């Protein structure tokens, strides 16, 4: 019997023929069990590189330029003591902050690191999937962002954050018809979904309100 395929990043079962993991959005590639050892080694090296490079990222404000003198900042945080979730979110903030400033070089440098950190998480929720989807959009990977939107809505139909990912992914692909469809679904579901009081809606209320304005524009 053929062994079921699982994602090399998060170990989720893969759907036959799928191009992306439904949980973490990582691209699916071929290969049998003989490939697992080199892949494990490669991911370990990536993780080590992420930790080394992120040392200067996680210890200061993403909007800052050169690092201030040590006397002003104290000892940088020991990232080995940070939770995987905190490491991912700190890298996410670095990427999205750079994107807002138009700093494409920083986005290109740190977005892959953030996705690597996401793949190393030991658990996932809709909020984390939304954050990862936003990073995938910065990388131009619309299909991966939609895969995460699918996962969010598989557990929570009508989830507003998933429709944001869908609409922005469609816009990235130049599919204005799909973008407008997602915007209409977002607006139709907005009041009912906000009334549920989901924690991620409170955290992202400014994002939701801003998208609501965009969705209502021609």
DRENTORDREN-698765 format. One record per atom (N, C-alpha, C): residue in one letter; atom name; x, y, z. Coordinates in steps of 0.02 Angstrom, whole numbers, plus 50000, padded with zeros to 5 digits. Atoms other than C-alpha are relative to their C-alpha. Example, Ala and Ser with C-alpha at 12.3 -4.5 7.8 and 13.67 -1.06 7.14 Angstrom:
! DRENTORDREN-698765
{"A" "N" {50045 49941 50000}}
{"A" "CA" {50615 49775 50390}}
{"A" "C" {50045 50060 50000}}
{"S" "N" {49958 49941 49997}}
{"S" "CA" {50684 49947 50357}}
{"S" "C" {49961 50055 50037}}
END
This chain:
! DRENTORDREN-698765
{"X" "N" {50043 49940 50000}}
{"X" "CA" {50000 50000 50000}}
{"X" "C" {50045 50062 50000}}
{"X" "N" {49961 49939 50004}}
{"X" "CA" {50066 50173 49955}}
{"X" "C" {49992 50041 50064}}
{"X" "N" {50002 49960 49939}}
{"X" "CA" {50112 50277 50107}}
{"X" "C" {49969 50068 49986}}
{"X" "N" {50031 49935 50011}}
{"X" "CA" {50001 50433 50122}}
{"X" "C" {50051 50056 49999}}
{"X" "N" {49954 49944 50004}}
{"X" "CA" {50089 50592 50072}}
{"X" "C" {49984 50051 50054}}
{"X" "N" {50008 49947 49950}}
{"X" "CA" {50118 50724 50205}}
{"X" "C" {50045 50058 49983}}
{"X" "N" {49960 49940 50011}}
{"X" "CA" {50184 50902 50200}}
{"X" "C" {50067 49994 50037}}
{"X" "N" {49934 50003 49968}}
{"X" "CA" {50371 50908 50234}}
{"X" "C" {50010 50056 50051}}
{"X" "N" {49993 49943 49955}}
{"X" "CA" {50346 51072 50325}}
{"X" "C" {49961 49991 50065}}
{"X" "N" {50043 50002 49940}}
{"X" "CA" {50199 51043 50444}}
{"X" "C" {49970 49931 50013}}
{"X" "N" {50021 50069 49992}}
{"X" "CA" {50163 50856 50422}}
{"X" "C" {49925 49989 49989}}
{"X" "N" {50071 50009 50014}}
{"X" "CA" {49982 50886 50369}}
{"X" "C" {49991 49952 49942}}
{"X" "N" {50014 50044 50057}}
{"X" "CA" {49905 50752 50254}}
{"X" "C" {49988 50043 49938}}
{"X" "N" {50007 49963 50062}}
{"X" "CA" {49912 50810 50073}}
{"X" "C" {49945 49970 49957}}
{"X" "N" {50051 50021 50047}}
{"X" "CA" {49771 50803 49948}}
{"X" "C" {50033 49979 49935}}
{"X" "N" {49970 50025 50062}}
{"X" "CA" {49818 50699 49796}}
{"X" "C" {49991 50051 49944}}
{"X" "N" {50003 49953 50056}}
{"X" "CA" {49861 50813 49651}}
{"X" "C" {50005 50073 50020}}
{"X" "N" {49997 49931 49978}}
{"X" "CA" {49868 50970 49758}}
{"X" "C" {50070 50029 49991}}
{"X" "N" {49936 49967 50010}}
{"X" "CA" {50006 51097 49726}}
{"X" "C" {50026 50034 50063}}
{"X" "N" {49981 49966 49938}}
{"X" "CA" {50007 51176 49900}}
{"X" "C" {49970 49963 50059}}
{"X" "N" {50026 50028 49938}}
{"X" "CA" {49985 51113 50078}}
{"X" "C" {49940 50042 50022}}
{"X" "N" {50060 49964 49980}}
{"X" "CA" {49811 51157 50138}}
{"X" "C" {50008 50034 50067}}
{"X" "N" {49991 49971 49933}}
{"X" "CA" {49877 51197 50314}}
{"X" "C" {50049 50058 49999}}
{"X" "N" {49949 49948 49995}}
{"X" "CA" {50037 51297 50291}}
{"X" "C" {50014 50035 49934}}
{"X" "N" {49992 49966 50064}}
{"X" "CA" {50032 51340 50105}}
{"X" "C" {50064 49985 49964}}
{"X" "N" {49936 50014 50032}}
{"X" "CA" {50202 51267 50064}}
{"X" "C" {49989 49962 49935}}
{"X" "N" {50006 50035 50063}}
{"X" "CA" {50226 51209 49884}}
{"X" "C" {50014 49926 50009}}
{"X" "N" {49992 50073 49996}}
{"X" "CA" {50210 51021 49862}}
{"X" "C" {50043 49978 49942}}
{"X" "N" {49956 50027 50052}}
{"X" "CA" {50349 50933 49766}}
{"X" "C" {50001 49925 50006}}
{"X" "N" {49998 50072 50000}}
{"X" "CA" {50373 50753 49719}}
{"X" "C" {50057 49973 50041}}
{"X" "N" {49944 50032 49964}}
{"X" "CA" {50488 50628 49803}}
{"X" "C" {49975 49953 50051}}
{"X" "N" {50019 50051 49952}}
{"X" "CA" {50479 50475 49910}}
{"X" "C" {50038 50006 50065}}
{"X" "N" {49970 49999 49934}}
{"X" "CA" {50545 50426 50080}}
{"X" "C" {50075 50009 49998}}
{"X" "N" {49927 49993 50005}}
{"X" "CA" {50725 50423 50017}}
{"X" "C" {50022 50072 50002}}
{"X" "N" {49983 49929 50001}}
{"X" "CA" {50718 50612 50004}}
{"X" "C" {49994 50031 50069}}
{"X" "N" {50017 49968 49937}}
{"X" "CA" {50666 50641 50184}}
{"X" "C" {50061 50021 50039}}
{"X" "N" {49941 49983 49961}}
{"X" "CA" {50838 50638 50262}}
{"X" "C" {50034 50063 49974}}
{"X" "N" {49969 49937 50023}}
{"X" "CA" {50918 50770 50147}}
{"X" "C" {49955 50060 50011}}
{"X" "N" {50045 49944 49987}}
{"X" "CA" {50761 50877 50163}}
{"X" "C" {50002 50021 50073}}
{"X" "N" {49997 49984 49928}}
{"X" "CA" {50769 50865 50352}}
{"X" "C" {50063 50039 50015}}
{"X" "N" {49937 49964 49989}}
{"X" "CA" {50951 50919 50348}}
{"X" "C" {49995 50070 49972}}
{"X" "N" {50005 49934 50030}}
{"X" "CA" {50912 51061 50230}}
{"X" "C" {49958 50047 50042}}
{"X" "N" {50042 49958 49958}}
{"X" "CA" {50771 51125 50341}}
{"X" "C" {50034 50019 50065}}
{"X" "N" {49963 49984 49939}}
{"X" "CA" {50882 51114 50493}}
{"X" "C" {50049 50057 49987}}
{"X" "N" {49953 49947 50017}}
{"X" "CA" {51012 51222 50404}}
{"X" "C" {49964 50066 49989}}
{"X" "N" {50039 49939 50010}}
{"X" "CA" {50878 51346 50351}}
{"X" "C" {49980 50030 50067}}
{"X" "N" {50021 49976 49934}}
{"X" "CA" {50816 51356 50530}}
{"X" "C" {50058 50034 50035}}
{"X" "N" {49941 49970 49968}}
{"X" "CA" {50993 51390 50591}}
{"X" "C" {50015 50067 49969}}
{"X" "N" {49987 49936 50034}}
{"X" "CA" {51017 51525 50459}}
{"X" "C" {49949 50052 50021}}
{"X" "N" {50053 49954 49978}}
{"X" "CA" {50850 51602 50508}}
{"X" "C" {50016 50029 50068}}
{"X" "N" {49985 49977 49933}}
{"X" "CA" {50903 51611 50689}}
{"X" "C" {50057 50049 50001}}
{"X" "N" {49941 49956 50000}}
{"X" "CA" {51071 51690 50649}}
{"X" "C" {49983 50068 49969}}
{"X" "N" {50016 49937 50034}}
{"X" "CA" {51005 51819 50526}}
{"X" "C" {49949 50041 50039}}
{"X" "N" {50053 49965 49964}}
{"X" "CA" {50853 51860 50632}}
{"X" "C" {50023 50032 50065}}
{"X" "N" {49975 49973 49937}}
{"X" "CA" {50962 51905 50781}}
{"X" "C" {49992 50076 50003}}
{"X" "N" {50005 49927 50001}}
{"X" "CA" {50967 52087 50727}}
{"X" "C" {49930 50024 49988}}
{"X" "N" {50069 49981 50015}}
{"X" "CA" {50784 52086 50674}}
{"X" "C" {49958 50000 50062}}
{"X" "N" {50045 50009 49944}}
{"X" "CA" {50703 52024 50831}}
{"X" "C" {50017 50043 50060}}
{"X" "N" {49978 49963 49942}}
{"X" "CA" {50799 52137 50946}}
{"X" "C" {49986 50074 49997}}
{"X" "N" {50012 49928 50004}}
{"X" "CA" {50742 52307 50884}}
{"X" "C" {49939 50016 49959}}
{"X" "N" {50059 49977 50036}}
{"X" "CA" {50600 52408 50809}}
{"X" "C" {50011 49991 49925}}
{"X" "N" {49993 50010 50071}}
{"X" "CA" {50571 52356 50627}}
{"X" "C" {50009 50065 49960}}
{"X" "N" {49995 49937 50037}}
{"X" "CA" {50561 52540 50576}}
{"X" "C" {50067 50034 50010}}
{"X" "N" {49936 49969 49985}}
{"X" "CA" {50733 52577 50645}}
{"X" "C" {50049 49987 49945}}
{"X" "N" {49947 50011 50048}}
{"X" "CA" {50887 52595 50538}}
{"X" "C" {50055 49959 50032}}
{"X" "N" {49946 50036 49969}}
{"X" "CA" {51056 52547 50608}}
{"X" "C" {49984 49988 50073}}
{"X" "N" {50015 50017 49931}}
{"X" "CA" {51051 52463 50776}}
{"X" "C" {50031 50051 50047}}
{"X" "N" {49974 49953 49952}}
{"X" "CA" {51071 52584 50923}}
{"X" "C" {50056 49968 50040}}
{"X" "N" {49948 50028 49958}}
{"X" "CA" {51220 52563 51039}}
{"X" "C" {49971 49951 50051}}
{"X" "N" {50023 50052 49954}}
{"X" "CA" {51208 52412 51153}}
{"X" "C" {49981 50029 50068}}
{"X" "N" {50015 49970 49935}}
{"X" "CA" {51207 52525 51305}}
{"X" "C" {49928 50024 50003}}
{"X" "N" {50068 49975 50000}}
{"X" "CA" {51038 52592 51249}}
{"X" "C" {49949 49945 49995}}
{"X" "N" {50049 50052 50013}}
{"X" "CA" {50956 52429 51199}}
{"X" "C" {50004 49942 50049}}
{"X" "N" {49992 50057 49956}}
{"X" "CA" {51024 52306 51327}}
{"X" "C" {50017 49938 49960}}
{"X" "N" {49982 50063 50033}}
{"X" "CA" {51056 52124 51285}}
{"X" "C" {49944 49980 49952}}
{"X" "N" {50052 50022 50046}}
{"X" "CA" {50966 52066 51127}}
{"X" "C" {49966 49938 50026}}
{"X" "N" {50036 50058 49974}}
{"X" "CA" {50833 51935 51160}}
{"X" "C" {50031 49935 49977}}
{"X" "N" {49976 50067 50017}}
{"X" "CA" {50885 51753 51162}}
{"X" "C" {49943 49966 49961}}
{"X" "N" {50055 50025 50040}}
{"X" "CA" {50780 51692 51015}}
{"X" "C" {49988 49926 50011}}
{"X" "N" {50011 50071 49985}}
{"X" "CA" {50807 51513 51070}}
{"X" "C" {49948 49992 50056}}
{"X" "N" {50049 50002 49946}}
{"X" "CA" {50695 51557 51218}}
{"X" "C" {49931 50026 49979}}
{"X" "N" {50064 49976 50025}}
{"X" "CA" {50558 51633 51111}}
{"X" "C" {49960 49941 49974}}
{"X" "N" {50043 50053 50027}}
{"X" "CA" {50410 51525 51064}}
{"X" "C" {50002 50004 49923}}
{"X" "N" {50002 49998 50073}}
{"X" "CA" {50398 51474 50880}}
{"X" "C" {49950 50051 49974}}
{"X" "N" {50050 49951 50021}}
{"X" "CA" {50241 51581 50868}}
{"X" "C" {50027 50070 50003}}
{"X" "N" {49973 49933 49993}}
{"X" "CA" {50331 51735 50933}}
{"X" "C" {50053 50014 49947}}
{"X" "N" {49950 49990 50051}}
{"X" "CA" {50476 51709 50813}}
{"X" "C" {49967 50016 49933}}
{"X" "N" {50035 49989 50063}}
{"X" "CA" {50357 51697 50666}}
{"X" "C" {49968 50069 49997}}
{"X" "N" {50035 49935 50000}}
{"X" "CA" {50255 51849 50717}}
{"X" "C" {50048 50058 49998}}
{"X" "N" {49951 49945 50004}}
{"X" "CA" {50410 51956 50743}}
{"X" "C" {50026 50008 49928}}
{"X" "N" {49978 49996 50069}}
{"X" "CA" {50471 51912 50568}}
{"X" "C" {49943 50026 49955}}
{"X" "N" {50058 49975 50037}}
{"X" "CA" {50295 51942 50500}}
{"X" "C" {49995 50076 50005}}
{"X" "N" {50004 49928 49990}}
{"X" "CA" {50294 52116 50576}}
{"X" "C" {50055 50037 49962}}
{"X" "N" {49944 49970 50037}}
{"X" "CA" {50463 52152 50498}}
{"X" "C" {49982 50005 49926}}
{"X" "N" {50017 50001 50071}}
{"X" "CA" {50401 52102 50326}}
{"X" "C" {49944 50049 49983}}
{"X" "N" {50056 49956 50015}}
{"X" "CA" {50234 52193 50332}}
{"X" "C" {50017 50073 50012}}
{"X" "N" {49979 49932 49988}}
{"X" "CA" {50313 52347 50407}}
{"X" "C" {50042 50027 49942}}
{"X" "N" {49959 49981 50057}}
{"X" "CA" {50441 52351 50266}}
{"X" "C" {49956 50012 49938}}
{"X" "N" {50045 49993 50058}}
{"X" "CA" {50302 52327 50137}}
{"X" "C" {49963 50067 50003}}
{"X" "N" {50036 49936 49993}}
{"X" "CA" {50206 52477 50207}}
{"X" "C" {50046 50059 49984}}
{"X" "N" {49952 49946 50015}}
{"X" "CA" {50364 52583 50190}}
{"X" "C" {50026 49998 49929}}
{"X" "N" {49975 50007 50068}}
{"X" "CA" {50395 52522 50013}}
{"X" "C" {50071 49974 49997}}
{"X" "N" {49932 50026 49997}}
{"X" "CA" {50556 52437 50066}}
{"X" "C" {50000 49928 49973}}
{"X" "N" {50005 50066 50032}}
{"X" "CA" {50553 52294 49941}}
{"X" "C" {50060 49956 50014}}
{"X" "N" {49940 50040 49987}}
{"X" "CA" {50731 52240 49978}}
{"X" "C" {49993 49962 50066}}
{"X" "N" {50010 50033 49935}}
{"X" "CA" {50688 52203 50160}}
{"X" "C" {49946 49946 49994}}
{"X" "N" {50052 50051 50010}}
{"X" "CA" {50530 52112 50105}}
{"X" "C" {50029 49938 49969}}
{"X" "N" {49969 50058 50034}}
{"X" "CA" {50630 52001 49987}}
{"X" "C" {50047 49962 50046}}
{"X" "N" {49952 50032 49956}}
{"X" "CA" {50758 51967 50122}}
{"X" "C" {49966 49959 50055}}
{"X" "N" {50028 50030 49940}}
{"X" "CA" {50644 51924 50267}}
{"X" "C" {49936 49959 49989}}
{"X" "N" {50061 50039 50011}}
{"X" "CA" {50484 51855 50189}}
{"X" "C" {50013 49925 49997}}
{"X" "N" {49987 50072 49999}}
{"X" "CA" {50562 51684 50151}}
{"X" "C" {50017 49974 50070}}
{"X" "N" {49984 50020 49931}}
{"X" "CA" {50629 51678 50329}}
{"X" "C" {49936 49993 50041}}
{"X" "N" {50063 50003 49962}}
{"X" "CA" {50455 51714 50397}}
{"X" "C" {49961 49938 49981}}
{"X" "N" {50035 50060 50021}}
{"X" "CA" {50380 51574 50293}}
{"X" "C" {50033 49938 50028}}
{"X" "N" {49964 50056 49969}}
{"X" "CA" {50515 51456 50355}}
{"X" "C" {49980 49994 50074}}
{"X" "N" {50020 50001 49930}}
{"X" "CA" {50472 51506 50534}}
{"X" "C" {49928 49975 50008}}
{"X" "N" {50070 50024 49998}}
{"X" "CA" {50287 51476 50496}}
{"X" "C" {49997 49924 49993}}
{"X" "N" {50000 50072 50011}}
{"X" "CA" {50324 51302 50433}}
{"X" "C" {50026 49960 50059}}
{"X" "N" {49973 50034 49942}}
{"X" "CA" {50413 51261 50597}}
{"X" "C" {49954 50004 50061}}
{"X" "N" {50046 49995 49943}}
{"X" "CA" {50262 51302 50707}}
{"X" "C" {49974 49931 50019}}
{"X" "N" {50026 50065 49978}}
{"X" "CA" {50195 51160 50812}}
{"X" "C" {49924 49999 50002}}
{"X" "N" {50073 49998 50005}}
{"X" "CA" {50013 51217 50797}}
{"X" "C" {49981 50061 49958}}
{"X" "N" {50023 49947 50045}}
{"X" "CA" {49909 51328 50683}}
{"X" "C" {49929 50020 50019}}
{"X" "N" {50069 49976 49992}}
{"X" "CA" {49754 51436 50697}}
{"X" "C" {49986 50049 49944}}
{"X" "N" {50019 49957 50055}}
{"X" "CA" {49659 51552 50582}}
{"X" "C" {50039 50065 49999}}
{"X" "N" {49962 49938 49998}}
{"X" "CA" {49753 51705 50641}}
{"X" "C" {50069 49990 49970}}
{"X" "N" {49934 50014 50028}}
{"X" "CA" {49922 51627 50601}}
{"X" "C" {49997 49988 49925}}
{"X" "N" {50007 50012 50072}}
{"X" "CA" {49860 51568 50432}}
{"X" "C" {49990 50065 49962}}
{"X" "N" {50009 49935 50033}}
{"X" "CA" {49804 51745 50391}}
{"X" "C" {50066 50036 49995}}
{"X" "N" {49935 49968 50002}}
{"X" "CA" {49974 51814 50439}}
{"X" "C" {50045 49970 49946}}
{"X" "N" {49959 50033 50051}}
{"X" "CA" {50060 51684 50330}}
{"X" "C" {49976 50017 49930}}
{"X" "N" {50027 49982 50065}}
{"X" "CA" {49942 51722 50187}}
{"X" "C" {50022 50069 49977}}
{"X" "N" {49977 49933 50018}}
{"X" "CA" {49990 51905 50192}}
{"X" "C" {50073 49999 49978}}
{"X" "N" {49930 50004 50021}}
{"X" "CA" {50173 51859 50180}}
{"X" "C" {50006 49968 49931}}
{"X" "N" {50000 50031 50066}}
{"X" "CA" {50140 51743 50033}}
{"X" "C" {49981 50051 49946}}
{"X" "N" {50019 49949 50048}}
{"X" "CA" {50055 51889 49946}}
{"X" "C" {50058 50047 49986}}
{"X" "N" {49941 49959 50011}}
{"X" "CA" {50211 51993 49972}}
{"X" "C" {50052 49966 49956}}
{"X" "N" {49954 50039 50042}}
{"X" "CA" {50309 51854 49888}}
{"X" "C" {49971 49988 49930}}
{"X" "N" {50031 50010 50065}}
{"X" "CA" {50187 51855 49741}}
{"X" "C" {49971 49931 49992}}
{"X" "N" {50024 50068 50003}}
{"X" "CA" {50124 51681 49784}}
{"X" "C" {49924 49998 50016}}
{"X" "N" {50072 49995 49991}}
{"X" "CA" {49937 51706 49760}}
{"X" "C" {49969 49932 50015}}
{"X" "N" {50030 50066 49990}}
{"X" "CA" {49899 51519 49750}}
{"X" "C" {50010 49975 50072}}
{"X" "N" {49988 50021 49931}}
{"X" "CA" {49979 51486 49920}}
{"X" "C" {49956 50039 50048}}
{"X" "N" {50045 49960 49957}}
{"X" "CA" {49879 51629 49998}}
{"X" "C" {49928 49973 49996}}
{"X" "N" {50067 50027 50009}}
{"X" "CA" {49718 51556 49925}}
{"X" "C" {49994 49932 50035}}
{"X" "N" {50001 50064 49965}}
{"X" "CA" {49764 51384 49993}}
{"X" "C" {49988 50009 50075}}
{"X" "N" {50010 49986 49930}}
{"X" "CA" {49772 51459 50167}}
{"X" "C" {49929 50027 50012}}
{"X" "N" {50070 49977 49994}}
{"X" "CA" {49606 51549 50139}}
{"X" "C" {49952 49941 49998}}
{"X" "N" {50042 50060 50003}}
{"X" "CA" {49531 51380 50091}}
{"X" "C" {49999 49964 50068}}
{"X" "N" {49995 50034 49936}}
{"X" "CA" {49594 51305 50254}}
{"X" "C" {49961 50037 50054}}
{"X" "N" {50037 49960 49951}}
{"X" "CA" {49524 51448 50358}}
{"X" "C" {49925 49988 49993}}
{"X" "N" {50072 50005 50010}}
{"X" "CA" {49353 51435 50279}}
{"X" "C" {49975 49928 50002}}
{"X" "N" {50021 50070 49991}}
{"X" "CA" {49351 51245 50286}}
{"X" "C" {49976 49990 50071}}
{"X" "N" {50020 50005 49930}}
{"X" "CA" {49339 51264 50474}}
{"X" "C" {49951 50053 50021}}
{"X" "N" {50043 49944 49982}}
{"X" "CA" {49250 51431 50480}}
{"X" "C" {49973 50032 49936}}
{"X" "N" {50029 49971 50061}}
{"X" "CA" {49141 51463 50326}}
{"X" "C" {49982 50074 50010}}
{"X" "N" {50018 49929 49996}}
{"X" "CA" {49121 51648 50290}}
{"X" "C" {50050 50043 50037}}
{"X" "N" {49951 49962 49961}}
{"X" "CA" {49277 51699 50386}}
{"X" "C" {50025 50061 49959}}
{"X" "N" {49984 49938 50034}}
{"X" "CA" {49316 51880 50342}}
{"X" "C" {50073 50004 49979}}
{"X" "N" {49929 49996 50017}}
{"X" "CA" {49506 51865 50346}}
{"X" "C" {50016 49958 49939}}
{"X" "N" {49989 50042 50059}}
{"X" "CA" {49498 51725 50218}}
{"X" "C" {49979 50037 49937}}
{"X" "N" {50023 49962 50059}}
{"X" "CA" {49399 51837 50099}}
{"X" "C" {50048 50056 49983}}
{"X" "N" {49949 49950 50015}}
{"X" "CA" {49531 51971 50117}}
{"X" "C" {50057 49968 49961}}
{"X" "N" {49947 50035 50037}}
{"X" "CA" {49664 51845 50063}}
{"X" "C" {49978 49984 49929}}
{"X" "N" {50025 50018 50066}}
{"X" "CA" {49555 51787 49918}}
{"X" "C" {49998 50062 49954}}
{"X" "N" {50007 49940 50041}}
{"X" "CA" {49520 51964 49857}}
{"X" "C" {50068 50027 49980}}
{"X" "N" {49934 49972 50015}}
{"X" "CA" {49701 52021 49869}}
{"X" "C" {50040 49953 49954}}
{"X" "N" {49967 50047 50045}}
{"X" "CA" {49763 51861 49786}}
{"X" "C" {49974 50008 49929}}
{"X" "N" {50030 49991 50066}}
{"X" "CA" {49641 51887 49643}}
{"X" "C" {50025 50064 49968}}
{"X" "N" {49973 49937 50027}}
{"X" "CA" {49699 52067 49624}}
{"X" "C" {50072 49992 49977}}
{"X" "N" {49931 50013 50018}}
{"X" "CA" {49879 52007 49621}}
{"X" "C" {50004 49964 49933}}
{"X" "N" {50002 50037 50064}}
{"X" "CA" {49834 51889 49477}}
{"X" "C" {49968 50041 49944}}
{"X" "N" {50034 49961 50051}}
{"X" "CA" {49739 52026 49387}}
{"X" "C" {49930 49976 49984}}
{"X" "N" {50067 50027 50010}}
{"X" "CA" {49574 51934 49407}}
{"X" "C" {49950 50044 50037}}
{"X" "N" {50043 49951 49967}}
{"X" "CA" {49459 52080 49445}}
{"X" "C" {49930 49972 50013}}
{"X" "N" {50066 50030 49988}}
{"X" "CA" {49301 51975 49428}}
{"X" "C" {50000 49961 50066}}
{"X" "N" {49995 50037 49937}}
{"X" "CA" {49357 51859 49569}}
{"X" "C" {50011 50046 50059}}
{"X" "N" {49990 49950 49946}}
{"X" "CA" {49419 52007 49671}}
{"X" "C" {49935 50030 50022}}
{"X" "N" {50064 49968 49984}}
{"X" "CA" {49250 52090 49661}}
{"X" "C" {49951 49951 50032}}
{"X" "N" {50043 50050 49969}}
{"X" "CA" {49161 51928 49703}}
{"X" "C" {50017 49992 50074}}
{"X" "N" {49978 50007 49930}}
{"X" "CA" {49265 51908 49862}}
{"X" "C" {49981 50061 50041}}
{"X" "N" {50019 49938 49964}}
{"X" "CA" {49233 52089 49908}}
{"X" "C" {49925 49999 50017}}
{"X" "N" {50072 50003 49986}}
{"X" "CA" {49045 52063 49892}}
{"X" "C" {49984 49951 50056}}
{"X" "N" {50011 50049 49948}}
{"X" "CA" {49051 51907 49999}}
{"X" "C" {50022 50028 50068}}
{"X" "N" {49976 49968 49939}}
{"X" "CA" {49153 52002 50129}}
{"X" "C" {49948 50048 50028}}
{"X" "N" {50049 49950 49978}}
{"X" "CA" {49025 52143 50137}}
{"X" "C" {49936 49966 50024}}
{"X" "N" {50062 50034 49981}}
{"X" "CA" {48878 52022 50145}}
{"X" "C" {50007 49965 50068}}
{"X" "N" {49989 50038 49938}}
{"X" "CA" {48956 51926 50290}}
{"X" "C" {50023 50044 50058}}
{"X" "N" {49965 49959 49950}}
{"X" "CA" {49031 52074 50384}}
{"X" "C" {49963 50005 50067}}
{"X" "N" {50035 49989 49937}}
{"X" "CA" {48899 52114 50514}}
{"X" "C" {49990 49936 50040}}
{"X" "N" {50011 50064 49966}}
{"X" "CA" {48859 51932 50553}}
{"X" "C" {50065 49973 50030}}
{"X" "N" {49936 50027 49976}}
{"X" "CA" {49042 51884 50570}}
{"X" "C" {50028 50043 50057}}
{"X" "N" {49975 49956 49945}}
{"X" "CA" {49090 52035 50677}}
{"X" "C" {49962 49985 50064}}
{"X" "N" {50040 50014 49940}}
{"X" "CA" {48948 51990 50794}}
{"X" "C" {50022 49936 50036}}
{"X" "N" {49976 50061 49967}}
{"X" "CA" {49032 51822 50829}}
{"X" "C" {50053 50014 50052}}
{"X" "N" {49949 49982 49951}}
{"X" "CA" {49168 51912 50924}}
{"X" "C" {50063 49958 49996}}
{"X" "N" {49939 50040 50006}}
{"X" "CA" {49309 51804 50855}}
{"X" "C" {50060 50042 50021}}
{"X" "N" {49942 49961 49976}}
{"X" "CA" {49473 51856 50940}}
{"X" "C" {50040 50031 49945}}
{"X" "N" {49959 49972 50055}}
{"X" "CA" {49562 51880 50774}}
{"X" "C" {49967 50061 49968}}
{"X" "N" {50032 49940 50026}}
{"X" "CA" {49430 52006 50722}}
{"X" "C" {50017 50061 50043}}
{"X" "N" {49980 49945 49957}}
{"X" "CA" {49471 52112 50873}}
{"X" "C" {50071 50022 49987}}
{"X" "N" {49930 49984 50013}}
{"X" "CA" {49656 52102 50837}}
{"X" "C" {50009 50037 49934}}
{"X" "N" {49992 49972 50068}}
{"X" "CA" {49633 52148 50653}}
{"X" "C" {49943 50047 49982}}
{"X" "N" {50058 49959 50015}}
{"X" "CA" {49487 52268 50669}}
{"X" "C" {50016 50058 49952}}
{"X" "N" {49982 49946 50045}}
{"X" "CA" {49580 52410 50584}}
{"X" "C" {50008 49975 49928}}
{"X" "N" {49992 50030 50067}}
{"X" "CA" {49624 52295 50439}}
{"X" "C" {49931 49986 49970}}
{"X" "N" {50067 50015 50023}}
{"X" "CA" {49444 52238 50426}}
{"X" "C" {49962 50062 49979}}
{"X" "N" {50036 49938 50016}}
{"X" "CA" {49374 52414 50429}}
{"X" "C" {50029 50033 49937}}
{"X" "N" {49969 49971 50060}}
{"X" "CA" {49500 52474 50299}}
{"X" "C" {49980 49961 49938}}
{"X" "N" {50020 50040 50058}}
{"X" "CA" {49458 52329 50185}}
{"X" "C" {49927 50010 49984}}
{"X" "N" {50071 49987 50012}}
{"X" "CA" {49273 52363 50208}}
{"X" "C" {49990 50062 49958}}
{"X" "N" {50004 49939 50040}}
{"X" "CA" {49301 52537 50139}}
{"X" "C" {50021 49985 49929}}
{"X" "N" {49976 50018 50067}}
{"X" "CA" {49401 52467 49993}}
{"X" "C" {49947 49959 49962}}
{"X" "N" {50048 50045 50031}}
{"X" "CA" {49270 52334 49960}}
{"X" "C" {49938 50037 49976}}
{"X" "N" {50058 49961 50020}}
{"X" "CA" {49134 52465 49949}}
{"X" "C" {50014 50051 49946}}
{"X" "N" {49981 49953 50053}}
{"X" "CA" {49231 52568 49822}}
{"X" "C" {49994 49967 49932}}
{"X" "N" {50005 50028 50068}}
{"X" "CA" {49209 52545 49634}}
{"X" "C" {50065 49966 49980}}
END
